[in-house]
C-alpha cells in the first residue's frame, strides 16, 4: 500500500518528493512539490487527496493525513 500511494502521488505530481507511512488503514502522506506554488493549503491537500480517493471509497484506507508544501 505504501509503495502504491507513493507511486500515485509521484505520477500526479512529477518531480515531487514524497514520503508515505501506513499503519493499518491509516496513511500519512508528506509531499513537497513546486506544483504547489501559489496554491492554498486546501488546494494542495485536494491535489494529493485525488491520488487516493478511490482507496478511501473502497475502504482500503480509512484516514489520511496530508502534509503538502513547496520545497524550501
Backbone as XML, in Angstrom:
<?xml version="1.0"?>
<chain id="A" units="angstrom">
  <residue number="1" name="UNK">
    <atom name="N" x="0.841" y="-1.194" z="0.000"/>
    <atom name="CA" x="0.000" y="0.000" z="0.000"/>
    <atom name="C" x="0.886" y="1.258" z="0.000"/>
  </residue>
  <residue number="2" name="UNK">
    <atom name="N" x="1.922" y="1.260" z="0.830"/>
    <atom name="CA" x="2.813" y="2.414" z="0.937"/>
    <atom name="C" x="3.418" y="2.764" z="-0.421"/>
  </residue>
  <residue number="3" name="UNK">
    <atom name="N" x="3.939" y="1.769" z="-1.113"/>
    <atom name="CA" x="4.572" y="1.979" z="-2.420"/>
    <atom name="C" x="3.548" y="2.455" z="-3.452"/>
  </residue>
  <residue number="4" name="UNK">
    <atom name="N" x="2.368" y="1.863" z="-3.425"/>
    <atom name="CA" x="1.318" y="2.243" z="-4.371"/>
    <atom name="C" x="0.929" y="3.713" z="-4.209"/>
  </residue>
  <residue number="5" name="UNK">
    <atom name="N" x="0.774" y="4.153" z="-2.972"/>
    <atom name="CA" x="0.419" y="5.551" z="-2.719"/>
    <atom name="C" x="1.528" y="6.479" z="-3.206"/>
  </residue>
  <residue number="6" name="UNK">
    <atom name="N" x="2.769" y="6.141" z="-2.896"/>
    <atom name="CA" x="3.905" y="6.964" z="-3.326"/>
    <atom name="C" x="3.960" y="7.065" z="-4.847"/>
  </residue>
  <residue number="7" name="UNK">
    <atom name="N" x="3.728" y="5.959" z="-5.535"/>
    <atom name="CA" x="3.736" y="5.968" z="-6.999"/>
    <atom name="C" x="2.607" y="6.821" z="-7.567"/>
  </residue>
  <residue number="8" name="UNK">
    <atom name="N" x="1.438" y="6.730" z="-6.972"/>
    <atom name="CA" x="0.296" y="7.530" z="-7.435"/>
    <atom name="C" x="0.574" y="9.025" z="-7.302"/>
  </residue>
  <residue number="9" name="UNK">
    <atom name="N" x="1.124" y="9.417" z="-6.164"/>
    <atom name="CA" x="1.419" y="10.828" z="-5.927"/>
    <atom name="C" x="2.524" y="11.297" z="-6.873"/>
  </residue>
  <residue number="10" name="UNK">
    <atom name="N" x="3.562" y="10.486" z="-7.029"/>
    <atom name="CA" x="4.672" y="10.851" z="-7.929"/>
    <atom name="C" x="4.208" y="11.004" z="-9.370"/>
  </residue>
  <residue number="11" name="UNK">
    <atom name="N" x="3.274" y="10.167" z="-9.772"/>
    <atom name="CA" x="2.746" y="10.251" z="-11.135"/>
    <atom name="C" x="1.907" y="11.520" z="-11.319"/>
  </residue>
  <residue number="12" name="UNK">
    <atom name="N" x="1.135" y="11.864" z="-10.309"/>
    <atom name="CA" x="0.272" y="13.055" z="-10.394"/>
    <atom name="C" x="1.063" y="14.351" z="-10.266"/>
  </residue>
  <residue number="13" name="UNK">
    <atom name="N" x="2.170" y="14.291" z="-9.518"/>
    <atom name="CA" x="2.977" y="15.493" z="-9.268"/>
    <atom name="C" x="4.437" y="15.187" z="-9.615"/>
  </residue>
  <residue number="14" name="UNK">
    <atom name="N" x="4.766" y="15.127" z="-10.902"/>
    <atom name="CA" x="6.128" y="14.773" z="-11.315"/>
    <atom name="C" x="7.179" y="15.678" z="-10.671"/>
  </residue>
  <residue number="15" name="UNK">
    <atom name="N" x="8.267" y="15.055" z="-10.236"/>
    <atom name="CA" x="9.360" y="15.806" z="-9.635"/>
    <atom name="C" x="9.174" y="16.099" z="-8.158"/>
  </residue>
  <residue number="16" name="UNK">
    <atom name="N" x="8.097" y="15.600" z="-7.574"/>
    <atom name="CA" x="7.861" y="15.861" z="-6.158"/>
    <atom name="C" x="8.712" y="14.935" z="-5.286"/>
  </residue>
  <residue number="17" name="UNK">
    <atom name="N" x="8.873" y="15.324" z="-4.047"/>
    <atom name="CA" x="9.468" y="14.453" z="-3.034"/>
    <atom name="C" x="8.304" y="13.960" z="-2.186"/>
  </residue>
  <residue number="18" name="UNK">
    <atom name="N" x="8.158" y="12.648" z="-2.073"/>
    <atom name="CA" x="7.017" y="12.105" z="-1.334"/>
    <atom name="C" x="7.486" y="11.034" z="-0.353"/>
  </residue>
  <residue number="19" name="UNK">
    <atom name="N" x="6.915" y="11.091" z="0.841"/>
    <atom name="CA" x="7.149" y="10.072" z="1.857"/>
    <atom name="C" x="5.788" y="9.625" z="2.363"/>
  </residue>
  <residue number="20" name="UNK">
    <atom name="N" x="5.644" y="8.309" z="2.484"/>
    <atom name="CA" x="4.368" y="7.739" z="2.911"/>
    <atom name="C" x="4.612" y="6.789" z="4.080"/>
  </residue>
  <residue number="21" name="UNK">
    <atom name="N" x="3.790" y="6.902" z="5.095"/>
    <atom name="CA" x="3.799" y="5.964" z="6.216"/>
    <atom name="C" x="2.386" y="5.398" z="6.329"/>
  </residue>
  <residue number="22" name="UNK">
    <atom name="N" x="2.289" y="4.086" z="6.419"/>
    <atom name="CA" x="0.986" y="3.437" z="6.534"/>
    <atom name="C" x="0.980" y="2.582" z="7.796"/>
  </residue>
  <residue number="23" name="UNK">
    <atom name="N" x="-0.055" y="2.752" z="8.591"/>
    <atom name="CA" x="-0.242" y="1.940" z="9.783"/>
    <atom name="C" x="-1.692" y="1.456" z="9.775"/>
  </residue>
  <residue number="24" name="UNK">
    <atom name="N" x="-1.865" y="0.182" z="9.515"/>
    <atom name="CA" x="-3.219" y="-0.356" z="9.390"/>
    <atom name="C" x="-3.903" y="0.252" z="8.190"/>
  </residue>
  <residue number="25" name="UNK">
    <atom name="N" x="-5.043" y="0.902" z="8.428"/>
    <atom name="CA" x="-5.780" y="1.542" z="7.330"/>
    <atom name="C" x="-5.654" y="3.063" z="7.366"/>
  </residue>
  <residue number="26" name="UNK">
    <atom name="N" x="-4.572" y="3.538" z="7.973"/>
    <atom name="CA" x="-4.311" y="4.982" z="8.069"/>
    <atom name="C" x="-3.007" y="5.310" z="7.368"/>
  </residue>
  <residue number="27" name="UNK">
    <atom name="N" x="-2.980" y="6.449" z="6.700"/>
    <atom name="CA" x="-1.779" y="6.843" z="5.970"/>
    <atom name="C" x="-1.402" y="8.289" z="6.277"/>
  </residue>
  <residue number="28" name="UNK">
    <atom name="N" x="-0.101" y="8.516" z="6.339"/>
    <atom name="CA" x="0.459" y="9.861" z="6.427"/>
    <atom name="C" x="1.209" y="10.079" z="5.124"/>
  </residue>
  <residue number="29" name="UNK">
    <atom name="N" x="0.827" y="11.106" z="4.386"/>
    <atom name="CA" x="1.455" y="11.408" z="3.103"/>
    <atom name="C" x="2.078" y="12.796" z="3.200"/>
  </residue>
  <residue number="30" name="UNK">
    <atom name="N" x="3.404" y="12.850" z="3.051"/>
    <atom name="CA" x="4.131" y="14.114" z="3.071"/>
    <atom name="C" x="4.687" y="14.367" z="1.681"/>
  </residue>
  <residue number="31" name="UNK">
    <atom name="N" x="4.339" y="15.513" z="1.106"/>
    <atom name="CA" x="4.730" y="15.838" z="-0.259"/>
    <atom name="C" x="5.307" y="17.238" z="-0.331"/>
  </residue>
  <residue number="32" name="UNK">
    <atom name="N" x="6.412" y="17.361" z="-1.053"/>
    <atom name="CA" x="6.983" y="18.677" z="-1.360"/>
    <atom name="C" x="7.047" y="18.778" z="-2.881"/>
  </residue>
  <residue number="33" name="UNK">
    <atom name="N" x="6.416" y="19.797" z="-3.435"/>
    <atom name="CA" x="6.360" y="19.940" z="-4.889"/>
    <atom name="C" x="6.280" y="21.407" z="-5.294"/>
  </residue>
  <residue number="34" name="UNK">
    <atom name="N" x="7.009" y="21.747" z="-6.357"/>
    <atom name="CA" x="6.913" y="23.095" z="-6.920"/>
    <atom name="C" x="5.514" y="23.336" z="-7.491"/>
  </residue>
  <residue number="35" name="UNK">
    <atom name="N" x="4.803" y="22.264" z="-7.814"/>
    <atom name="CA" x="3.441" y="22.395" z="-8.351"/>
    <atom name="C" x="2.501" y="23.064" z="-7.346"/>
  </residue>
  <residue number="36" name="UNK">
    <atom name="N" x="2.870" y="23.073" z="-6.066"/>
    <atom name="CA" x="2.038" y="23.682" z="-5.035"/>
    <atom name="C" x="2.222" y="25.195" z="-4.944"/>
  </residue>
  <residue number="37" name="UNK">
    <atom name="N" x="3.191" y="25.727" z="-5.661"/>
    <atom name="CA" x="3.464" y="27.172" z="-5.634"/>
    <atom name="C" x="2.192" y="27.934" z="-6.016"/>
  </residue>
  <residue number="38" name="UNK">
    <atom name="N" x="1.791" y="28.854" z="-5.165"/>
    <atom name="CA" x="0.622" y="29.686" z="-5.433"/>
    <atom name="C" x="-0.715" y="29.054" z="-5.072"/>
  </residue>
  <residue number="39" name="UNK">
    <atom name="N" x="-0.705" y="27.808" z="-4.596"/>
    <atom name="CA" x="-1.953" y="27.144" z="-4.211"/>
    <atom name="C" x="-2.200" y="27.309" z="-2.719"/>
  </residue>
  <residue number="40" name="UNK">
    <atom name="N" x="-3.458" y="27.361" z="-2.344"/>
    <atom name="CA" x="-3.806" y="27.421" z="-0.931"/>
    <atom name="C" x="-3.555" y="26.049" z="-0.299"/>
  </residue>
  <residue number="41" name="UNK">
    <atom name="N" x="-3.567" y="26.006" z="1.014"/>
    <atom name="CA" x="-3.380" y="24.738" z="1.730"/>
    <atom name="C" x="-4.450" y="23.727" z="1.307"/>
  </residue>
  <residue number="42" name="UNK">
    <atom name="N" x="-5.678" y="24.173" z="1.197"/>
    <atom name="CA" x="-6.780" y="23.290" z="0.798"/>
    <atom name="C" x="-6.549" y="22.747" z="-0.612"/>
  </residue>
  <residue number="43" name="UNK">
    <atom name="N" x="-6.135" y="23.591" z="-1.535"/>
    <atom name="CA" x="-5.886" y="23.148" z="-2.913"/>
    <atom name="C" x="-4.748" y="22.133" z="-2.968"/>
  </residue>
  <residue number="44" name="UNK">
    <atom name="N" x="-3.728" y="22.324" z="-2.160"/>
    <atom name="CA" x="-2.621" y="21.367" z="-2.095"/>
    <atom name="C" x="-3.115" y="20.012" z="-1.603"/>
  </residue>
  <residue number="45" name="UNK">
    <atom name="N" x="-3.900" y="20.043" z="-0.533"/>
    <atom name="CA" x="-4.438" y="18.802" z="0.026"/>
    <atom name="C" x="-5.364" y="18.106" z="-0.970"/>
  </residue>
  <residue number="46" name="UNK">
    <atom name="N" x="-6.161" y="18.872" z="-1.675"/>
    <atom name="CA" x="-7.059" y="18.284" z="-2.673"/>
    <atom name="C" x="-6.277" y="17.574" z="-3.776"/>
  </residue>
  <residue number="47" name="UNK">
    <atom name="N" x="-5.158" y="18.155" z="-4.194"/>
    <atom name="CA" x="-4.337" y="17.556" z="-5.242"/>
    <atom name="C" x="-3.794" y="16.199" z="-4.802"/>
  </residue>
  <residue number="48" name="UNK">
    <atom name="N" x="-3.401" y="16.098" z="-3.540"/>
    <atom name="CA" x="-2.880" y="14.826" z="-3.019"/>
    <atom name="C" x="-4.037" y="13.851" z="-2.762"/>
  </residue>
  <residue number="49" name="UNK">
    <atom name="N" x="-5.116" y="14.345" z="-2.210"/>
    <atom name="CA" x="-6.277" y="13.508" z="-1.893"/>
    <atom name="C" x="-6.818" y="12.805" z="-3.139"/>
  </residue>
  <residue number="50" name="UNK">
    <atom name="N" x="-6.816" y="13.511" z="-4.277"/>
    <atom name="CA" x="-7.307" y="12.908" z="-5.522"/>
    <atom name="C" x="-6.537" y="11.636" z="-5.878"/>
  </residue>
  <residue number="51" name="UNK">
    <atom name="N" x="-5.310" y="11.533" z="-5.447"/>
    <atom name="CA" x="-4.478" y="10.368" z="-5.744"/>
    <atom name="C" x="-4.940" y="9.112" z="-4.993"/>
  </residue>
  <residue number="52" name="UNK">
    <atom name="N" x="-5.644" y="9.298" z="-3.884"/>
    <atom name="CA" x="-6.024" y="8.151" z="-3.048"/>
    <atom name="C" x="-7.524" y="8.059" z="-2.771"/>
  </residue>
  <residue number="53" name="UNK">
    <atom name="N" x="-8.316" y="8.930" z="-3.368"/>
    <atom name="CA" x="-9.739" y="8.946" z="-3.035"/>
    <atom name="C" x="-10.445" y="7.634" z="-3.343"/>
  </residue>
  <residue number="54" name="UNK">
    <atom name="N" x="-10.006" y="6.909" z="-4.363"/>
    <atom name="CA" x="-10.637" y="5.620" z="-4.656"/>
    <atom name="C" x="-10.298" y="4.587" z="-3.583"/>
  </residue>
  <residue number="55" name="UNK">
    <atom name="N" x="-9.099" y="4.661" z="-2.995"/>
    <atom name="CA" x="-8.723" y="3.745" z="-1.915"/>
    <atom name="C" x="-9.565" y="4.009" z="-0.669"/>
  </residue>
  <residue number="56" name="UNK">
    <atom name="N" x="-9.910" y="5.262" z="-0.447"/>
    <atom name="CA" x="-10.771" y="5.618" z="0.683"/>
    <atom name="C" x="-12.198" y="5.136" z="0.410"/>
  </residue>
  <residue number="57" name="UNK">
    <atom name="N" x="-12.680" y="5.365" z="-0.804"/>
    <atom name="CA" x="-14.045" y="4.970" z="-1.163"/>
    <atom name="C" x="-14.250" y="3.462" z="-1.056"/>
  </residue>
  <residue number="58" name="UNK">
    <atom name="N" x="-13.239" y="2.694" z="-1.430"/>
    <atom name="CA" x="-13.375" y="1.231" z="-1.379"/>
    <atom name="C" x="-13.091" y="0.656" z="0.007"/>
  </residue>
  <residue number="59" name="UNK">
    <atom name="N" x="-12.591" y="1.498" z="0.931"/>
    <atom name="CA" x="-12.359" y="1.065" z="2.298"/>
    <atom name="C" x="-10.946" y="0.595" z="2.604"/>
  </residue>
  <residue number="60" name="UNK">
    <atom name="N" x="-10.049" y="0.609" z="1.625"/>
    <atom name="CA" x="-8.659" y="0.208" z="1.877"/>
    <atom name="C" x="-7.976" y="1.178" z="2.836"/>
  </residue>
  <residue number="61" name="UNK">
    <atom name="N" x="-8.333" y="2.452" z="2.724"/>
    <atom name="CA" x="-7.832" y="3.481" z="3.640"/>
    <atom name="C" x="-9.018" y="4.077" z="4.383"/>
  </residue>
  <residue number="62" name="UNK">
    <atom name="N" x="-8.802" y="4.328" z="5.664"/>
    <atom name="CA" x="-9.863" y="4.933" z="6.467"/>
    <atom name="C" x="-9.555" y="6.397" z="6.762"/>
  </residue>
  <residue number="63" name="UNK">
    <atom name="N" x="-8.298" y="6.688" z="7.037"/>
    <atom name="CA" x="-7.908" y="8.056" z="7.384"/>
    <atom name="C" x="-6.604" y="8.409" z="6.686"/>
  </residue>
  <residue number="64" name="UNK">
    <atom name="N" x="-6.519" y="9.648" z="6.218"/>
    <atom name="CA" x="-5.324" y="10.129" z="5.539"/>
    <atom name="C" x="-4.945" y="11.487" z="6.124"/>
  </residue>
  <residue number="65" name="UNK">
    <atom name="N" x="-3.698" y="11.605" z="6.512"/>
    <atom name="CA" x="-3.152" y="12.885" z="6.944"/>
    <atom name="C" x="-2.205" y="13.346" z="5.851"/>
  </residue>
  <residue number="66" name="UNK">
    <atom name="N" x="-2.379" y="14.583" z="5.413"/>
    <atom name="CA" x="-1.588" y="15.105" z="4.307"/>
    <atom name="C" x="-0.801" y="16.326" z="4.776"/>
  </residue>
  <residue number="67" name="UNK">
    <atom name="N" x="0.494" y="16.313" z="4.447"/>
    <atom name="CA" x="1.349" y="17.484" z="4.632"/>
    <atom name="C" x="1.887" y="17.814" z="3.259"/>
  </residue>
  <residue number="68" name="UNK">
    <atom name="N" x="1.459" y="18.931" z="2.708"/>
    <atom name="CA" x="1.820" y="19.312" z="1.341"/>
    <atom name="C" x="2.442" y="20.707" z="1.339"/>
  </residue>
  <residue number="69" name="UNK">
    <atom name="N" x="3.702" y="20.765" z="0.941"/>
    <atom name="CA" x="4.442" y="22.021" z="0.982"/>
    <atom name="C" x="5.223" y="22.278" z="-0.291"/>
  </residue>
  <residue number="70" name="UNK">
    <atom name="N" x="5.617" y="23.527" z="-0.481"/>
    <atom name="CA" x="6.524" y="23.902" z="-1.556"/>
    <atom name="C" x="7.934" y="23.682" z="-1.004"/>
  </residue>
  <residue number="71" name="UNK">
    <atom name="N" x="8.842" y="23.067" z="-1.772"/>
    <atom name="CA" x="10.193" y="22.847" z="-1.257"/>
    <atom name="C" x="10.878" y="24.163" z="-0.888"/>
  </residue>
  <residue number="72" name="UNK">
    <atom name="N" x="11.708" y="24.108" z="0.140"/>
    <atom name="CA" x="12.419" y="25.311" z="0.595"/>
    <atom name="C" x="13.496" y="25.709" z="-0.379"/>
  </residue>
</chain>
